[in-house]
Amino acid sequence: MKNRLFLTINLLLATAVGLSAGSSTAVAKRPNILFIIADDIGWKDVGFRGSDIQTPNLDRLAAGGVVLNQFYALPMCTPTRACVLTGRYPFRYGLQTGVIPTGQTYGLSTDERTLANALKETGYATAIVGKWHLGHGDKKYWPQQRGFDHQYGPLIGEIDYFTHEASGVVDWYRNGQVVEEEGYSTTLLGREAVKLIEEHDPDKPLFLYLAFNAAHTPYQAPEEYLKKYSSIEDASRRAYAGSISAMDEQIGHVVDALASKHMLENTLIVFMSDNGGTRNPMFSGAIADVSNVRLPCNNGPYREGKGSNYEGGTRVVAFANWPGHIKPGTTEEGLIHTADWYPTILSLAGAEQVQSKPLDGMDMQATLLTGTPSPRTEIVYNIEPFRAALREGDWKLLWRTTLPSSVELYNLATDPSESKNLAAEYPEKVAALQKRIGELSTQTTPSLLLQAGFQSILQQFHIPPAFPGEEMDLSQEH
């Protein structure tokens, strides 16, 4: 009885702090952080966006928090995950292009301070359950070398949901050791997260980075979830829907575990997709044959999908929930970028923000907690040697520099589907955005994927480097 009374008083106090915060966003107790990343989920493929795919747990969390209507990720997996964990644009450390392929040994530069590093320094228990994809060929890039106390799941990008294999090799680890076990990957990840919460000391704040491989290719789901969507004729859409519902169910179990442990009332829950849903077979994955598959993802009104800088590839489903601190049933229309989570979470956690490298992210604490307008006016979609995209206010420029080069300009306020190219009508706006991209391009580190590919070509054809004895540096020690 005393414990229940104590918890009730704490919850009421937390609610009072959140609702009366005004311009002050300080909280009495450092929150637990449950950061959930889905893989290749279409913008409209969740229930609260009007989908036929059932996601009741995500719907409840979204309704109990703030839905972020203009939240941006990078066009592909590795860049987005790197941006989440560093608060810095991927072009600054060479991870701006594509994803890290299976046979490569580079990864997220070891001189980048990760979110896990920063939170661990301030007393958090840190765990990653799920997909990593920020370096697998050298152990110095693995999660436990990057600030995570506990690790479970795949290190690379795409696995079979049932065998946990990629190209015939098991990619399933617990704390750096290969684990061969049976089970659907989504279910196993959910169980691991629940187990961690059940065994956690609630007096110590927890950072749980829960990264599902759902709903990435190959589209697979257990029979019970396929039966749930038997009315969907297309097999790939049926399996895709089943995999999302399976993920939603596991998220429900994780939230229930937090509630049972009396941790939920002080847990910030973030949900986002790492990029838009796949609409182009080129970006469907390495181990899945989609030559005869109709890609099932639905990005709603937004153009194209994963791998592109159009809105369908970068404007992703996202929300934040924190009982008593984030007002339920709200939406945020301001611009928010993946990089913004880093300083926002550190601010909420009371962690040290000063570091050797400048952040690109902005602290969105006031925006999330009090509805203060987002301070962000610019979105950097990505900057690569052959293309770039930038948004300032409502204006968005896409610039392809490879021949034949092209420029596209859109006003997203009136044309969110990017259907009318206004570049010819507004040459001054094009020039201004190109100038800004040019400024940012001087701050880039060469793409490690492109360097690795070029070096592979040289080796394949026995072509020596440009300067005898000189090899390309892929060590990532900048």
BAMI-54841 format. One line per field, with one value per residue (C-alpha): z, y, x; residue number from 0; residue in one letter. Coordinates in Angstrom, 2 decimals, always signed. Layout:
! BAMI-54841
up <- (Z	...)
north <- (Y	...)
east <- (X	...)
resi <- (NUM	...)
resn <- (A	...)
//
This chain:
! BAMI-54841
up <- (+0.00	+0.88	-2.38	-4.40	-2.58	-3.18	-6.91	-7.19	-5.56	-7.83	-10.92	-9.84	-9.21	-12.59	-14.27	-12.46	-13.54	-17.16	-17.38	-15.56	-17.10	-19.20	-20.39	-17.92	-19.11	-16.25	-14.78	-11.29	-12.30	-15.32	-17.67	-18.99	-22.78	-24.99	-28.52	-31.12	-34.76	-37.35	-40.65	-43.97	-42.71	-45.12	-43.86	-44.10	-42.96	-39.34	-37.96	-36.80	-40.39	-41.63	-42.75	-43.06	-41.15	-37.50	-35.00	-31.83	-29.51	-31.69	-32.10	-28.31	-27.83	-30.62	-29.20	-25.77	-27.05	-29.94	-33.59	-35.61	-39.01	-40.52	-39.11	-41.39	-41.58	-44.11	-47.27	-46.11	-43.03	-42.11	-42.48	-40.34	-37.54	-37.51	-37.31	-34.39	-32.38	-33.15	-33.66	-36.69	-40.41	-41.93	-44.60	-41.81	-41.22	-44.57	-44.05	-46.35	-49.22	-49.19	-46.38	-45.14	-47.35	-45.91	-47.10	-45.91	-42.81	-42.29	-39.79	-37.73	-36.88	-33.40	-32.61	-32.83	-29.38	-29.48	-27.61	-25.69	-24.72	-23.43	-21.49	-19.98	-18.77	-16.88	-15.14	-17.53	-18.18	-21.96	-24.20	-27.88	-28.81	-32.56	-35.74	-35.63	-39.20	-38.22	-38.68	-38.42	-40.09	-37.20	-33.53	-32.71	-34.42	-32.53	-30.09	-26.85	-28.05	-28.70	-25.28	-24.99	-21.91	-23.52	-27.13	-28.77	-32.41	-35.91	-36.71	-40.45	-42.28	-43.72	-42.35	-42.79	-39.99	-39.12	-39.74	-38.78	-41.70	-44.31	-47.38	-45.50	-42.44	-39.05	-38.09	-34.57	-31.53	-27.81	-26.31	-29.22	-29.39	-32.17	-30.93	-32.86	-31.65	-33.11	-33.40	-35.43	-35.09	-34.12	-31.34	-30.03	-29.95	-28.05	-25.52	-24.96	-24.35	-21.87	-20.06	-19.77	-18.29	-15.85	-14.58	-14.53	-11.32	-11.62	-9.47	-12.40	-15.60	-18.68	-22.32	-24.43	-28.17	-29.69	-33.41	-35.17	-38.58	-39.41	-41.98	-44.14	-46.88	-47.15	-46.38	-43.82	-40.99	-38.89	-40.10	-37.41	-38.74	-42.37	-41.49	-39.85	-43.25	-45.38	-47.08	-48.67	-52.01	-52.68	-50.85	-50.26	-48.85	-46.65	-45.21	-44.88	-42.96	-40.78	-39.91	-38.85	-36.66	-35.10	-34.28	-32.86	-30.58	-29.24	-28.61	-26.56	-24.47	-23.88	-22.75	-20.46	-18.94	-18.23	-16.57	-14.46	-13.32	-12.47	-14.97	-17.63	-15.91	-16.30	-19.71	-22.89	-25.78	-29.26	-32.39	-35.92	-39.17	-40.43	-43.88	-46.04	-47.32	-50.27	-53.67	-55.88	-56.27	-56.33	-52.60	-51.61	-50.15	-51.06	-49.94	-51.10	-54.68	-55.47	-59.26	-59.28	-56.21	-56.11	-53.43	-50.68	-48.87	-48.82	-48.28	-48.56	-50.52	-50.69	-53.78	-54.17	-51.15	-49.58	-51.27	-52.71	-51.40	-52.26	-49.34	-49.61	-48.79	-46.01	-44.33	-42.00	-39.43	-35.93	-32.52	-28.92	-25.76	-22.15	-19.60	-17.64	-19.73	-23.35	-23.84	-25.21	-28.53	-30.00	-33.32	-34.19	-37.61	-37.27	-38.87	-36.85	-38.05	-36.89	-35.66	-33.16	-30.93	-29.71	-28.04	-27.00	-25.14	-23.57	-22.36	-20.80	-19.23	-17.80	-19.74	-20.75	-24.13	-24.60	-26.95	-29.39	-32.52	-33.22	-33.38	-36.27	-34.10	-32.22	-28.75	-29.27	-25.58	-25.46	-28.69	-27.39	-23.83	-24.18	-27.86	-28.47	-32.25	-33.61	-33.96	-37.08	-40.45	-42.51	-43.39	-44.86	-46.57	-47.56	-49.39	-51.61	-54.45	-57.07	-55.48	-52.64	-51.26	-48.95	-47.54	-46.22	-44.95	-47.49	-50.36	-51.29	-53.82	-55.27	-57.18	-59.23	-60.27	-62.38	-66.12	-67.35	-64.24	-63.08	-60.58	-59.05	-56.85	-54.96	-52.55	-50.02	-48.48	-51.69	-53.31	-50.71	-53.43	-55.38	-58.65	-60.09	-60.61	-60.08	-60.79	-64.04	-62.39	-59.36	-60.47	-57.55	-55.03	-56.84	-56.72	-53.00	-52.10	-54.33	-52.57	-49.19	-50.44	-51.74	-48.32	-46.63	-49.24	-48.15	-44.74	-46.06	-45.52	-48.67	-48.87	-47.42	-49.57	-52.76	-51.68	-50.88	-54.23	-56.15	-54.33	-55.09	-58.79	-58.75	-57.08	-59.42	-62.50	-60.86	-61.27	-58.89	-56.79	-58.24	-56.11	-55.54	-52.00	-51.21	-50.39	-49.56	-45.84	-44.75	-41.10	-40.05	-37.60	-38.57)
north <- (+0.00	+2.39	+1.61	+2.30	+5.59	+6.55	+5.78	+7.68	+10.77	+10.53	+10.28	+13.28	+15.31	+14.34	+15.34	+18.68	+19.40	+18.60	+20.58	+23.66	+23.77	+26.87	+28.11	+25.86	+22.28	+20.92	+17.64	+16.35	+12.87	+11.76	+9.87	+6.39	+6.45	+3.83	+4.67	+2.49	+2.41	+0.52	-0.51	+0.74	+1.46	+3.43	+6.78	+5.60	+2.00	+2.51	+2.67	+6.28	+7.34	+5.59	+2.32	-1.03	-2.45	-2.83	-1.21	-0.68	-0.29	+2.30	+4.05	+4.31	+5.64	+8.17	+9.30	+9.65	+11.87	+14.13	+13.01	+14.66	+15.53	+16.99	+14.68	+13.85	+10.95	+10.22	+8.28	+5.02	+2.94	+3.43	+7.25	+7.61	+5.36	+7.16	+10.50	+9.34	+8.26	+11.25	+14.24	+15.01	+14.76	+11.55	+13.47	+14.70	+11.21	+9.46	+7.52	+9.61	+7.13	+3.89	+1.38	-0.58	-3.72	-7.17	-7.48	-4.08	-3.34	+0.38	+1.79	+4.80	+6.65	+5.77	+9.42	+10.16	+10.41	+8.36	+8.93	+5.72	+7.04	+10.30	+8.70	+6.05	+8.80	+10.38	+7.17	+5.46	+1.73	+1.38	-1.43	-2.06	-4.73	-5.11	-3.99	-2.11	-1.58	+0.93	-1.34	-5.10	-6.00	-4.76	-5.16	-1.62	-0.52	-2.93	-1.62	-2.52	-0.55	+2.43	+2.90	+0.08	-2.14	-4.83	-5.93	-8.40	-8.86	-8.51	-6.40	-6.02	-4.78	-7.51	-10.99	-13.84	-13.41	-17.12	-18.34	-15.00	-15.51	-13.13	-14.83	-18.13	-16.74	-16.31	-12.64	-12.84	-11.85	-11.41	-9.26	-9.89	-13.68	-15.49	-16.97	-19.71	-19.90	-20.54	-17.95	-15.10	-12.20	-9.64	-11.86	-12.56	-8.86	-8.06	-10.81	-9.61	-6.05	-7.26	-9.39	-6.44	-4.27	-6.97	-7.38	-3.65	-1.70	+1.06	+3.40	+3.66	+5.38	+3.15	+3.89	+1.08	+1.41	-1.02	-1.40	-3.88	-5.24	-5.18	-4.46	-4.73	-7.33	-10.28	-9.86	-12.60	-13.15	-16.12	-17.94	-16.42	-12.93	-13.99	-15.38	-12.08	-10.43	-13.22	-10.66	-9.02	-10.74	-9.60	-11.96	-9.38	-6.83	-9.56	-10.53	-6.88	-6.09	-9.16	-8.16	-4.68	-6.12	-8.53	-5.60	-3.65	-6.55	-6.75	-3.01	-3.53	-6.18	-3.84	-1.01	-3.42	-4.47	-0.83	-0.37	-3.52	-2.29	+1.12	+2.76	+3.83	+7.07	+8.35	+6.95	+8.98	+6.74	+7.72	+5.90	+6.50	+4.74	+4.87	+5.98	+5.85	+2.65	+0.94	+1.86	+1.17	-2.44	-1.05	-0.38	-3.52	-5.39	-7.88	-11.21	-10.73	-11.44	-8.89	-9.26	-10.62	-8.77	-5.71	-3.56	-3.18	+0.03	+3.04	+6.47	+8.25	+11.50	+11.62	+10.93	+7.81	+6.17	+4.65	+5.67	+8.91	+12.47	+13.03	+13.29	+9.64	+8.59	+11.06	+12.33	+9.44	+8.33	+9.44	+10.36	+10.95	+9.91	+10.79	+10.58	+13.78	+15.73	+15.56	+16.66	+13.78	+14.01	+16.70	+17.13	+19.06	+20.71	+22.25	+20.85	+18.23	+16.27	+12.94	+14.77	+16.65	+13.61	+13.65	+17.09	+16.80	+13.53	+14.71	+17.84	+15.83	+13.44	+16.16	+14.81	+16.80	+18.47	+19.93	+17.81	+18.14	+18.11	+20.51	+19.11	+19.57	+18.65	+21.21	+20.83	+20.22	+19.84	+22.94	+21.96	+18.50	+19.49	+22.88	+23.21	+25.98	+26.36	+24.33	+26.47	+24.54	+26.28	+24.10	+20.41	+18.85	+15.72	+14.60	+15.76	+13.30	+13.81	+13.14	+14.60	+16.75	+18.02	+20.93	+22.55	+26.10	+27.04	+25.71	+25.63	+22.42	+21.92	+18.61	+18.87	+16.03	+16.82	+13.73	+14.32	+15.14	+17.28	+18.48	+20.84	+20.57	+23.18	+22.62	+24.61	+21.98	+24.20	+24.09	+20.97	+18.32	+15.64	+17.38	+17.34	+20.77	+21.74	+25.50	+25.81	+27.73	+30.20	+30.98	+31.03	+33.27	+30.77	+27.96	+29.91	+30.66	+27.01	+25.84	+28.28	+26.83	+23.29	+24.39	+25.75	+22.51	+20.42	+21.91	+20.27	+16.73	+13.66	+11.52	+8.73	+5.55	+3.40	+5.09	+4.89	+1.20	+0.55	+2.44	+0.63	-2.70	-1.84	-0.96	-4.26	-6.25	-4.92	-4.84	-1.08	+0.51	+3.54	+6.99	+7.33	+4.27	+2.94	+4.97	+3.27	+4.77	+5.17	+3.40	+3.16	+5.89	+7.36	+11.02)
east <- (+0.00	+2.81	+4.61	+1.47	+0.95	+4.59	+4.30	+1.04	+2.58	+5.61	+3.41	+1.33	+4.48	+5.92	+2.66	+2.64	+6.20	+5.43	+2.19	+3.48	+6.92	+6.29	+9.65	+11.46	+11.97	+14.04	+12.89	+13.50	+14.62	+16.59	+14.27	+14.75	+15.09	+13.45	+14.56	+12.80	+13.89	+11.89	+13.49	+12.09	+8.56	+6.38	+5.09	+1.50	+2.03	+0.95	-2.56	-2.44	-1.67	-4.80	-3.23	-5.01	-2.02	-2.98	-0.59	-2.66	+0.34	+2.04	-1.31	-1.75	+1.76	+1.32	-2.03	-0.44	+2.34	+3.31	+3.30	+6.07	+4.65	+7.81	+10.46	+13.40	+15.82	+18.55	+17.63	+19.22	+19.93	+23.59	+23.57	+20.43	+21.68	+25.02	+23.21	+21.04	+24.07	+26.32	+24.05	+26.22	+25.53	+27.01	+28.93	+31.22	+32.67	+32.29	+29.05	+26.87	+26.60	+24.62	+25.10	+28.10	+28.23	+28.85	+32.45	+33.70	+35.77	+35.10	+32.61	+31.55	+34.74	+35.97	+36.62	+32.88	+31.27	+28.09	+24.86	+25.58	+29.04	+27.59	+24.74	+27.01	+29.34	+26.47	+25.40	+23.00	+22.88	+23.08	+21.87	+21.31	+18.80	+18.59	+20.26	+23.59	+24.91	+27.60	+30.62	+31.02	+34.35	+36.50	+35.55	+36.58	+33.35	+31.07	+28.44	+30.21	+33.23	+30.94	+29.33	+26.82	+26.98	+24.85	+24.35	+21.99	+21.01	+22.51	+25.56	+24.95	+21.87	+19.70	+19.03	+16.60	+14.05	+14.04	+17.61	+19.24	+21.62	+22.95	+24.41	+24.58	+26.39	+24.71	+24.60	+23.18	+25.23	+24.96	+27.71	+30.04	+29.56	+27.69	+24.40	+22.63	+19.05	+15.64	+12.95	+11.52	+13.93	+11.28	+9.99	+13.49	+14.36	+11.18	+11.85	+15.40	+14.22	+11.61	+14.19	+16.57	+13.85	+12.74	+16.31	+17.11	+17.65	+15.01	+17.11	+19.54	+18.37	+18.22	+18.99	+17.54	+18.15	+15.65	+16.32	+14.03	+14.96	+11.23	+9.98	+13.14	+13.34	+13.04	+9.34	+8.70	+6.23	+5.07	+1.97	-0.26	+0.46	+0.04	-3.40	-4.25	-3.93	-5.38	-7.63	-4.56	-4.04	-0.49	+1.89	+4.62	+2.16	+0.65	+4.05	+5.10	+1.92	+2.42	+5.97	+4.83	+2.06	+4.54	+6.82	+3.91	+3.02	+6.57	+6.61	+3.47	+5.23	+8.18	+5.90	+4.04	+7.37	+8.21	+4.83	+5.22	+8.62	+7.11	+9.47	+6.98	+5.92	+9.48	+10.40	+10.77	+9.74	+10.86	+9.72	+10.95	+11.72	+15.29	+14.12	+11.02	+9.50	+11.19	+9.74	+12.78	+14.07	+17.62	+17.34	+15.47	+18.44	+21.14	+19.69	+16.11	+15.03	+12.35	+12.55	+8.99	+7.71	+5.50	+7.09	+4.48	+5.45	+3.13	+4.68	+1.35	+1.45	+5.23	+7.31	+9.45	+11.07	+14.17	+17.41	+16.04	+16.20	+12.56	+10.15	+9.15	+12.68	+13.35	+10.15	+9.42	+6.87	+7.90	+6.55	+7.64	+5.81	+6.62	+3.80	+3.31	+5.83	+4.69	+1.09	-1.02	-2.82	-0.59	+1.17	+4.30	+4.40	+7.87	+11.00	+12.90	+15.93	+17.32	+20.43	+18.27	+17.70	+21.30	+21.36	+17.70	+18.22	+21.47	+19.72	+16.89	+19.39	+21.60	+24.57	+27.65	+27.04	+30.50	+32.58	+35.46	+33.30	+30.41	+26.89	+24.49	+21.51	+19.43	+17.91	+14.17	+13.34	+11.14	+9.40	+8.53	+7.60	+5.93	+5.01	+7.54	+8.02	+10.91	+14.05	+15.08	+14.68	+17.03	+17.01	+20.13	+18.84	+22.32	+25.43	+27.29	+29.80	+27.13	+23.98	+22.70	+19.41	+18.63	+15.51	+15.29	+11.87	+9.39	+11.89	+13.68	+16.46	+17.61	+20.88	+22.34	+25.88	+26.58	+26.21	+23.69	+23.30	+19.90	+18.31	+14.84	+13.20	+9.95	+7.82	+6.77	+4.09	+2.05	+3.52	+4.48	+4.32	+7.11	+5.21	+6.07	+9.72	+10.02	+13.75	+13.29	+10.91	+13.08	+16.74	+17.78	+16.40	+18.21	+21.47	+21.09	+20.45	+23.29	+25.59	+24.62	+25.21	+28.59	+29.51	+28.54	+30.36	+33.69	+33.14	+32.67	+34.84	+35.14	+32.58	+34.06	+31.80	+32.95	+36.58	+36.22	+34.56	+37.22	+40.00	+38.31	+38.24	+41.93	+42.74	+40.51	+42.28	+45.74	+45.99	+48.50	+47.55	+48.14	+51.27	+53.46	+53.20	+50.08	+46.79	+43.41	+42.89	+39.70	+40.71	+38.24	+40.76	+40.38)
resi <- (0	1	2	3	4	5	6	7	8	9	10	11	12	13	14	15	16	17	18	19	20	21	22	23	24	25	26	27	28	29	30	31	32	33	34	35	36	37	38	39	40	41	42	43	44	45	46	47	48	49	50	51	52	53	54	55	56	57	58	59	60	61	62	63	64	65	66	67	68	69	70	71	72	73	74	75	76	77	78	79	80	81	82	83	84	85	86	87	88	89	90	91	92	93	94	95	96	97	98	99	100	101	102	103	104	105	106	107	108	109	110	111	112	113	114	115	116	117	118	119	120	121	122	123	124	125	126	127	128	129	130	131	132	133	134	135	136	137	138	139	140	141	142	143	144	145	146	147	148	149	150	151	152	153	154	155	156	157	158	159	160	161	162	163	164	165	166	167	168	169	170	171	172	173	174	175	176	177	178	179	180	181	182	183	184	185	186	187	188	189	190	191	192	193	194	195	196	197	198	199	200	201	202	203	204	205	206	207	208	209	210	211	212	213	214	215	216	217	218	219	220	221	222	223	224	225	226	227	228	229	230	231	232	233	234	235	236	237	238	239	240	241	242	243	244	245	246	247	248	249	250	251	252	253	254	255	256	257	258	259	260	261	262	263	264	265	266	267	268	269	270	271	272	273	274	275	276	277	278	279	280	281	282	283	284	285	286	287	288	289	290	291	292	293	294	295	296	297	298	299	300	301	302	303	304	305	306	307	308	309	310	311	312	313	314	315	316	317	318	319	320	321	322	323	324	325	326	327	328	329	330	331	332	333	334	335	336	337	338	339	340	341	342	343	344	345	346	347	348	349	350	351	352	353	354	355	356	357	358	359	360	361	362	363	364	365	366	367	368	369	370	371	372	373	374	375	376	377	378	379	380	381	382	383	384	385	386	387	388	389	390	391	392	393	394	395	396	397	398	399	400	401	402	403	404	405	406	407	408	409	410	411	412	413	414	415	416	417	418	419	420	421	422	423	424	425	426	427	428	429	430	431	432	433	434	435	436	437	438	439	440	441	442	443	444	445	446	447	448	449	450	451	452	453	454	455	456	457	458	459	460	461	462	463	464	465	466	467	468	469	470	471	472	473	474	475	476	477)
resn <- (M	K	N	R	L	F	L	T	I	N	L	L	L	A	T	A	V	G	L	S	A	G	S	S	T	A	V	A	K	R	P	N	I	L	F	I	I	A	D	D	I	G	W	K	D	V	G	F	R	G	S	D	I	Q	T	P	N	L	D	R	L	A	A	G	G	V	V	L	N	Q	F	Y	A	L	P	M	C	T	P	T	R	A	C	V	L	T	G	R	Y	P	F	R	Y	G	L	Q	T	G	V	I	P	T	G	Q	T	Y	G	L	S	T	D	E	R	T	L	A	N	A	L	K	E	T	G	Y	A	T	A	I	V	G	K	W	H	L	G	H	G	D	K	K	Y	W	P	Q	Q	R	G	F	D	H	Q	Y	G	P	L	I	G	E	I	D	Y	F	T	H	E	A	S	G	V	V	D	W	Y	R	N	G	Q	V	V	E	E	E	G	Y	S	T	T	L	L	G	R	E	A	V	K	L	I	E	E	H	D	P	D	K	P	L	F	L	Y	L	A	F	N	A	A	H	T	P	Y	Q	A	P	E	E	Y	L	K	K	Y	S	S	I	E	D	A	S	R	R	A	Y	A	G	S	I	S	A	M	D	E	Q	I	G	H	V	V	D	A	L	A	S	K	H	M	L	E	N	T	L	I	V	F	M	S	D	N	G	G	T	R	N	P	M	F	S	G	A	I	A	D	V	S	N	V	R	L	P	C	N	N	G	P	Y	R	E	G	K	G	S	N	Y	E	G	G	T	R	V	V	A	F	A	N	W	P	G	H	I	K	P	G	T	T	E	E	G	L	I	H	T	A	D	W	Y	P	T	I	L	S	L	A	G	A	E	Q	V	Q	S	K	P	L	D	G	M	D	M	Q	A	T	L	L	T	G	T	P	S	P	R	T	E	I	V	Y	N	I	E	P	F	R	A	A	L	R	E	G	D	W	K	L	L	W	R	T	T	L	P	S	S	V	E	L	Y	N	L	A	T	D	P	S	E	S	K	N	L	A	A	E	Y	P	E	K	V	A	A	L	Q	K	R	I	G	E	L	S	T	Q	T	T	P	S	L	L	L	Q	A	G	F	Q	S	I	L	Q	Q	F	H	I	P	P	A	F	P	G	E	E	M	D	L	S	Q	E	H)
//
